[in-house]
Amino acid sequence: MDDSEEIFQEVLDFCHRNNILAPLATAMGLLEEYFGQSDVMIRIHDGKILLEVLAEEDDEEALDNYSDYLQQWVSMIPWPERDRIHLQLVAKF
């Protein structure tokens, strides 16, 4: 098994153990809606799923999209499930 398959399996197992597979799918759909086809790296960090998104937009647009994403995320996914999945924007240099 290569590194990407191992990471995928770890994330999948984590989601099943924490019953957050559906919220993760929702998060991924919102990422596509607000950030298009941006590169996303998924990993487990500090007991949470971390979605690192490479922002392709300029800073202001990326922050607007992030704000819109968060509004939708909070309205769609209840706590504590949403506390197990975090989004981090990574600036494009």
C-alpha atoms as an extended CHARMM CRD file, in Angstrom:
* protein
*
        93  EXT
         1         1  MET       CA              0.0000000000        0.0000000000        0.0000000000  PROA      1               0.0000000000
         2         2  ASP       CA              1.4800000000        3.4110000000       -0.9570000000  PROA      2               0.0000000000
         3         3  ASP       CA              1.3180000000        6.5110000000        1.2570000000  PROA      3               0.0000000000
         4         4  SER       CA             -1.8090000000        7.9970000000       -0.3570000000  PROA      4               0.0000000000
         5         5  GLU       CA             -3.7220000000        4.7120000000       -0.0200000000  PROA      5               0.0000000000
         6         6  GLU       CA             -2.6200000000        4.4140000000        3.6110000000  PROA      6               0.0000000000
         7         7  ILE       CA             -3.7330000000        7.9750000000        4.3970000000  PROA      7               0.0000000000
         8         8  PHE       CA             -7.0570000000        7.3790000000        2.6350000000  PROA      8               0.0000000000
         9         9  GLN       CA             -7.6240000000        4.2180000000        4.6770000000  PROA      9               0.0000000000
        10        10  GLU       CA             -6.7340000000        6.0100000000        7.9320000000  PROA      10              0.0000000000
        11        11  VAL       CA             -9.1850000000        8.8220000000        7.1180000000  PROA      11              0.0000000000
        12        12  LEU       CA            -11.9010000000        6.3420000000        6.1510000000  PROA      12              0.0000000000
        13        13  ASP       CA            -11.4080000000        4.3320000000        9.3620000000  PROA      13              0.0000000000
        14        14  PHE       CA            -11.4250000000        7.5450000000       11.4250000000  PROA      14              0.0000000000
        15        15  CYS       CA            -14.6730000000        8.6690000000        9.7760000000  PROA      15              0.0000000000
        16        16  HSD       CA            -16.3400000000        5.3170000000       10.4480000000  PROA      16              0.0000000000
        17        17  ARG       CA            -15.2240000000        5.2890000000       14.1000000000  PROA      17              0.0000000000
        18        18  ASN       CA            -16.5040000000        8.8310000000       14.6230000000  PROA      18              0.0000000000
        19        19  ASN       CA            -19.6080000000        8.5330000000       12.4390000000  PROA      19              0.0000000000
        20        20  ILE       CA            -18.5850000000       11.4850000000       10.2480000000  PROA      20              0.0000000000
        21        21  LEU       CA            -18.4210000000        9.9780000000        6.7760000000  PROA      21              0.0000000000
        22        22  ALA       CA            -21.5550000000       11.8550000000        5.6230000000  PROA      22              0.0000000000
        23        23  PRO       CA            -20.3220000000       15.1860000000        7.0660000000  PROA      23              0.0000000000
        24        24  LEU       CA            -16.9880000000       14.6800000000        5.3050000000  PROA      24              0.0000000000
        25        25  ALA       CA            -18.8250000000       14.1230000000        2.0110000000  PROA      25              0.0000000000
        26        26  THR       CA            -20.7890000000       17.3350000000        2.6820000000  PROA      26              0.0000000000
        27        27  ALA       CA            -17.5690000000       19.2240000000        3.3970000000  PROA      27              0.0000000000
        28        28  MET       CA            -16.0270000000       17.9810000000        0.1510000000  PROA      28              0.0000000000
        29        29  GLY       CA            -19.1200000000       19.0700000000       -1.7980000000  PROA      29              0.0000000000
        30        30  LEU       CA            -18.9700000000       22.5210000000       -0.2190000000  PROA      30              0.0000000000
        31        31  LEU       CA            -15.2690000000       22.7660000000       -1.0360000000  PROA      31              0.0000000000
        32        32  GLU       CA            -16.0250000000       22.1010000000       -4.6810000000  PROA      32              0.0000000000
        33        33  GLU       CA            -18.8670000000       24.6240000000       -4.6140000000  PROA      33              0.0000000000
        34        34  TYR       CA            -16.8160000000       27.4200000000       -3.0500000000  PROA      34              0.0000000000
        35        35  PHE       CA            -13.2710000000       26.6200000000       -4.1750000000  PROA      35              0.0000000000
        36        36  GLY       CA            -13.7940000000       24.7830000000       -7.4710000000  PROA      36              0.0000000000
        37        37  GLN       CA            -11.1780000000       22.2400000000       -8.4000000000  PROA      37              0.0000000000
        38        38  SER       CA             -8.5940000000       23.4670000000       -5.8790000000  PROA      38              0.0000000000
        39        39  ASP       CA             -6.0670000000       20.9780000000       -4.5570000000  PROA      39              0.0000000000
        40        40  VAL       CA             -7.2190000000       19.4600000000       -1.2560000000  PROA      40              0.0000000000
        41        41  MET       CA             -5.0480000000       17.4390000000        1.1040000000  PROA      41              0.0000000000
        42        42  ILE       CA             -6.9110000000       15.3670000000        3.6860000000  PROA      42              0.0000000000
        43        43  ARG       CA             -5.2270000000       14.1660000000        6.8490000000  PROA      43              0.0000000000
        44        44  ILE       CA             -5.8690000000       13.4560000000       10.4970000000  PROA      44              0.0000000000
        45        45  HSD       CA             -4.4170000000       16.0220000000       12.8880000000  PROA      45              0.0000000000
        46        46  ASP       CA             -5.0380000000       16.2760000000       16.6440000000  PROA      46              0.0000000000
        47        47  GLY       CA             -7.9720000000       13.8730000000       16.4980000000  PROA      47              0.0000000000
        48        48  LYS       CA             -9.7240000000       15.7440000000       13.6870000000  PROA      48              0.0000000000
        49        49  ILE       CA             -9.9510000000       15.5980000000        9.9170000000  PROA      49              0.0000000000
        50        50  LEU       CA             -7.9980000000       18.4930000000        8.4420000000  PROA      50              0.0000000000
        51        51  LEU       CA             -8.8380000000       19.6120000000        4.9140000000  PROA      51              0.0000000000
        52        52  GLU       CA             -6.0230000000       21.7650000000        3.5780000000  PROA      52              0.0000000000
        53        53  VAL       CA             -7.1190000000       23.7130000000        0.5250000000  PROA      53              0.0000000000
        54        54  LEU       CA             -4.6880000000       25.4460000000       -1.8110000000  PROA      54              0.0000000000
        55        55  ALA       CA             -6.5020000000       28.7040000000       -2.5260000000  PROA      55              0.0000000000
        56        56  GLU       CA             -6.2960000000       29.5170000000       -6.2260000000  PROA      56              0.0000000000
        57        57  GLU       CA             -8.0690000000       32.8740000000       -5.8190000000  PROA      57              0.0000000000
        58        58  ASP       CA             -6.6000000000       36.1490000000       -4.6310000000  PROA      58              0.0000000000
        59        59  ASP       CA             -6.6140000000       36.6440000000       -0.8490000000  PROA      59              0.0000000000
        60        60  GLU       CA             -9.8410000000       38.6510000000       -0.6520000000  PROA      60              0.0000000000
        61        61  GLU       CA            -11.8210000000       36.2370000000       -2.8070000000  PROA      61              0.0000000000
        62        62  ALA       CA            -10.4130000000       33.2300000000       -0.9270000000  PROA      62              0.0000000000
        63        63  LEU       CA            -11.4690000000       34.7550000000        2.4000000000  PROA      63              0.0000000000
        64        64  ASP       CA            -14.9520000000       35.5500000000        1.0410000000  PROA      64              0.0000000000
        65        65  ASN       CA            -15.2860000000       31.9630000000       -0.1720000000  PROA      65              0.0000000000
        66        66  TYR       CA            -14.0470000000       30.6940000000        3.2020000000  PROA      66              0.0000000000
        67        67  SER       CA            -16.6670000000       32.7890000000        5.0040000000  PROA      67              0.0000000000
        68        68  ASP       CA            -19.4330000000       31.5240000000        2.7060000000  PROA      68              0.0000000000
        69        69  TYR       CA            -18.2080000000       27.9230000000        3.1560000000  PROA      69              0.0000000000
        70        70  LEU       CA            -18.3290000000       28.3100000000        6.9560000000  PROA      70              0.0000000000
        71        71  GLN       CA            -21.8450000000       29.7560000000        6.9220000000  PROA      71              0.0000000000
        72        72  GLN       CA            -23.0940000000       26.7990000000        4.8900000000  PROA      72              0.0000000000
        73        73  TRP       CA            -21.0820000000       24.2960000000        6.9380000000  PROA      73              0.0000000000
        74        74  VAL       CA            -22.5070000000       25.5450000000       10.2520000000  PROA      74              0.0000000000
        75        75  SER       CA            -26.0610000000       25.5650000000        8.8750000000  PROA      75              0.0000000000
        76        76  MET       CA            -25.7930000000       22.0150000000        7.4760000000  PROA      76              0.0000000000
        77        77  ILE       CA            -23.7620000000       20.0040000000       10.0010000000  PROA      77              0.0000000000
        78        78  PRO       CA            -24.5500000000       19.9220000000       13.7320000000  PROA      78              0.0000000000
        79        79  TRP       CA            -22.0130000000       20.1320000000       16.4760000000  PROA      79              0.0000000000
        80        80  PRO       CA            -20.1080000000       17.9600000000       17.5220000000  PROA      80              0.0000000000
        81        81  GLU       CA            -19.7660000000       16.3960000000       14.0610000000  PROA      81              0.0000000000
        82        82  ARG       CA            -18.6120000000       19.6610000000       12.4960000000  PROA      82              0.0000000000
        83        83  ASP       CA            -15.9680000000       20.0440000000       15.2090000000  PROA      83              0.0000000000
        84        84  ARG       CA            -14.2910000000       16.8700000000       13.9000000000  PROA      84              0.0000000000
        85        85  ILE       CA            -13.6660000000       18.3180000000       10.4120000000  PROA      85              0.0000000000
        86        86  HSD       CA            -11.6410000000       21.4940000000        9.9330000000  PROA      86              0.0000000000
        87        87  LEU       CA            -10.7590000000       23.5450000000        6.8650000000  PROA      87              0.0000000000
        88        88  GLN       CA             -7.4330000000       25.2950000000        6.4780000000  PROA      88              0.0000000000
        89        89  LEU       CA             -6.6700000000       27.6180000000        3.5750000000  PROA      89              0.0000000000
        90        90  VAL       CA             -3.1400000000       27.4890000000        2.2110000000  PROA      90              0.0000000000
        91        91  ALA       CA             -2.0170000000       30.5700000000        0.3250000000  PROA      91              0.0000000000
        92        92  LYS       CA             -0.6920000000       30.1520000000       -3.1900000000  PROA      92              0.0000000000
        93        93  PHE       CA              2.7070000000       31.7760000000       -3.6270000000  PROA      93              0.0000000000
